[in-house]
């Protein structure tokens, strides 16, 4: 049997402790599957005294993760610190320069620095693996880089932030407004230190652009992603959408078109009968469409100690087995600079308008939509107790820019009581 693979873990929060527990509890099984022992030799975190539910006394302690990344006592640097810059980035760079393999769950760092890190890792002949950075325990990176390598990927989409999915489904099931469920999620520890990373769609977009790079052979392009969070979604929107046969999800969608790479993360409507509509709580789902395989749906826990630590161990096992493939599925020096494109295809939309409840208002809205070339599929006005009338309109397929122009006209009329909301309808 080969010599042991020596692991150094930087960051001993929920996931780091989970990795240590798996290596402790499944040592014999992992050795048999990897063909060599996998052992922790070093750890680094801010506090030595914190109780993490696992005994770390036998491992060399480093106060400085950069020093650990360079140490001869490790073969693999496991980066679980987080943050796009700072010590996480510095330690990852140091590990690669020192010839260490890197396993990370840091989607923000890769979304911002994925290309230079991939070039450095491939030049050094080391692995840079990041299964745990996207969708928790769902093996979507391995699926794209390995299992679907024979496919031209046509579209990638999914629900990739468990916190947002929790908020939206909790609003619906409990009948609570966004503000109340936001506070509840914060109290439960579901939100990032900067909540906008979750509810603003930033965290999910970090994940989407990593999948885009693999799927379409482009350099990671976070700046090219269009973002819209869930803060505008009201409990009435959720109930009215459900009445019309839809559920609201924060949905990421990426596809390559003749105009360039479209990447968007925004609230959308999905039919009640679709797989995405069935997602509850913190569950994630990623849908991949390939020219040979058709549609593949992967569903599972998007976060948490066990699922994320499982993804980290999957990457460690591949390194132990000697697998070394390009970071984003093809050599980093062949990845094309992404040409960003705004979504320009036609699709149906659901429009939420809160209108002054006076005669002739609906006629003005219908005329504005007709003048813009927007055809109405169905329309419903919901009961209300004040002077603001909620209206939901489902359009026939049209372009987003066309609706945006019509919204400008309607808003300029002074007949709305709050900004309108546009939700794309995505068929899955």
C-alpha positions, -999 to 999 in steps of 0.1 A, spaced: 0 0 0 12 35 -8 24 60 17 -3 81 35 -17 112 19 -12 140 44 -39 166 49 -38 201 63 -71 217 71 -73 255 73 -106 266 88 -122 245 115 -158 256 114 -187 234 107 -173 219 75 -137 216 86 -148 198 118 -170 176 96 -141 166 74 -120 157 105 -149 136 118 -153 116 85 -116 109 84 -118 97 120 -149 77 117 -143 61 82 -106 57 82 -105 20 73 -131 24 46 -114 54 30 -80 36 31 -94 7 12 -112 29 -14 -82 52 -19 -55 26 -19 -36 45 8 -42 60 42 -55 95 44 -44 113 75 -47 148 90 -13 160 99 -19 198 104 -47 222 112 -51 260 114 -79 281 128 -83 313 148 -90 296 181 -72 267 196 -95 263 226 -129 261 208 -148 228 212 -154 214 177 -166 180 187 -134 163 174 -100 158 191 -74 178 172 -46 174 198 -26 150 177 -22 174 148 4 201 143 -12 235 149 -5 265 127 -17 300 137 -9 311 102 -26 292 74 -1 305 49 27 289 68 8 256 69 2 258 32 40 258 26 48 232 52 65 199 43 41 182 67 12 182 43 4 170 7 -30 186 4 -41 220 16 -78 220 24 -90 257 24 -122 262 44 -116 297 56 -138 315 31 -137 350 16 -127 360 -19 -94 377 -9 -73 380 23 -57 350 40 -77 324 21 -65 336 -13 -29 341 0 -28 307 15 -42 290 -16 -16 308 -38 12 297 -13 1 261 -14 1 259 -52 35 276 -53 48 250 -28 35 221 -50 6 212 -27 -28 200 -40 -57 223 -30 -92 214 -21 -115 243 -13 -152 251 -7 -146 288 -14 -169 298 -43 -163 335 -38 -125 332 -42 -129 310 -73 -155 333 -88 -132 362 -86 -98 345 -91 -105 312 -107 -86 318 -139 -52 328 -124 -55 301 -97 -63 274 -124 -33 286 -145 -10 284 -115 -22 250 -104 -20 235 -138 15 250 -144 26 235 -110 11 201 -119 -12 201 -88 -49 197 -83 -73 225 -75 -106 209 -66 -138 226 -55 -167 202 -55 -178 216 -21 -180 251 -35 -212 245 -55 -245 230 -42 -232 213 -11 -233 175 -14 -245 174 -50 -217 162 -72 -223 187 -100 -186 196 -106 -176 159 -111 -208 154 -133 -198 182 -156 -161 176 -158 -162 139 -160 -196 121 -165 -209 146 -191 -175 154 -208 -188 139 -240 -217 164 -243 -220 198 -256 -238 215 -228 -267 236 -239 -281 250 -206 -273 249 -169 -298 261 -144 -309 255 -108 -317 266 -73 -283 270 -57 -288 289 -25 -306 270 3 -312 301 24 -332 318 -3 -351 286 -10 -358 283 28 -371 319 29 -394 315 -1 -409 282 9 -412 293 46 -431 324 35 -455 302 15 -460 275 41 -463 298 71 -480 328 54 -453 351 68 -439 382 51 -404 384 39 -392 406 67 -403 381 94 -388 350 77 -356 369 70 -353 376 108 -361 339 115 -334 327 91 -309 350 107 -318 337 142 -313 302 129 -278 310 116 -288 304 79 -276 338 67 -241 349 58 -224 376 79 -233 399 50 -270 387 44 -270 403 9 -246 375 -2 -276 352 2 -308 372 -4 -291 394 -30 -283 364 -52 -245 369 -49 -237 336 -33 -257 317 -58 -242 336 -87 -207 327 -75 -217 291 -80 -234 296 -113 -204 313 -129 -182 283 -119 -206 259 -136 -207 282 -166 -169 280 -170 -169 242 -170 -200 239 -192 -191 264 -219 -153 264 -218 -150 301 -208 -130 319 -182 -149 326 -150 -169 358 -154 -187 369 -123 -190 405 -136 -210 393 -165 -237 377 -144 -270 396 -140 -282 396 -104 -315 402 -88 -323 391 -52 -355 381 -35 -361 412 -15 -389 424 -38 -409 392 -35 -439 396 -12 -461 370 5 -489 381 -19 -467 374 -49 -461 339 -36 -497 332 -30 -509 348 -62 -483 329 -82 -494 296 -66 -530 304 -75 -520 307 -111 -500 274 -112 -465 286 -103 -440 288 -75 -413 314 -71 -376 303 -70 -343 322 -70 -331 305 -102 -298 306 -119 -296 301 -156 -266 300 -180 -265 293 -217 -243 301 -246 -260 320 -275 -249 335 -307 -246 368 -289 -225 354 -261 -227 339 -226 -259 346 -208 -257 342 -170 -285 354 -147 -296 348 -111 -330 362 -104 -365 352 -90 -384 332 -116 -416 313 -118 -416 275 -124 -447 254 -130 -461 237 -99 -456 203 -116 -419 209 -123 -391 192 -103 -378 227 -92 -412 235 -77 -410 206 -54 -379 219 -36 -385 227 0 -363 243 27 -325 243 21 -325 217 -7 -307 225 -39 -313 213 -75 -291 217 -106 -304 209 -141 -280 203 -169 -290 198 -206 -266 182 -229 -268 174 -266 -263 137 -261 -278 129 -227 -307 153 -227 -318 167 -193 -301 156 -161 -315 166 -127 -294 165 -96 -311 172 -62 -298 172 -27 -287 190 4 -271 223 -6 -252 230 26 -245 217 61 -217 198 78 -223 164 64 -231 172 27 -203 198 23 -177 177 41 -187 148 19 -179 169 -11 -145 178 3 -137 142 9 -147 133 -26 -121 156 -39 -95 143 -14 -102 108 -25 -97 117 -62 -63 131 -53 -54 100 -33 -63 79 -63 -40 99 -86 -67 116 -106 -56 150 -120 -78 168 -145 -79 205 -155 -95 227 -129 -124 237 -151 -125 206 -173 -101 217 -200 -67 234 -197 -70 268 -183 -49 283 -210 -76 272 -236 -105 288 -218 -120 317 -238 -127 351 -223 -164 351 -219 -184 375 -241 -212 386 -218 -247 388 -233 -280 399 -219 -308 374 -221 -324 381 -254 -345 351 -261 -383 351 -258 -401 335 -229 -434 340 -211 -434 364 -181 -456 370 -151 -460 407 -143 -471 419 -109 -487 453 -109 -502 472 -80 -525 497 -96 -547 526 -84 -582 512 -81 -600 536 -104 -620 532 -136 -600 528 -168 -567 518 -152 -567 483 -167 -575 497 -201 -544 519 -199 -522 490 -189 -536 468 -217 -529 496 -242 -494 501 -230 -486 464 -233 -503 461 -267 -484 492 -280 -452 475 -269 -461 443 -288 -468 422 -257 -496 397 -260 -515 388 -228 -521 351 -222 -542 356 -190 -548 382 -164 -562 381 -128 -570 409 -104 -570 398 -68 -593 409 -40 -580 438 -19 -590 459 10 -574 492 1 -571 515 -29 -542 495 -44 -554 467 -67 -530 438 -72 -529 424 -107 -510 395 -122 -506 392 -159 -491 362 -177 -477 371 -212 -472 351 -243 -434 347 -251 -417 380 -255 -383 396 -248 -373 409 -214 -362 442 -228 -397 447 -244 -414 443 -210 -388 466 -193 -397 493 -219 -434 488 -213 -429 490 -175 -412 524 -180 -443 536 -199 -467 523 -173 -447 538 -144 -446 572 -162 -484 571 -163 -485 575 -125 -510 547 -121 -489 522 -100 -487 523 -62 -454 505 -60 -427 494 -85 -438 466 -108 -422 432 -107 -413 410 -136 -408 372 -132 -397 351 -160 -415 317 -164 -390 289 -169 -402 255 -182 -382 226 -169 
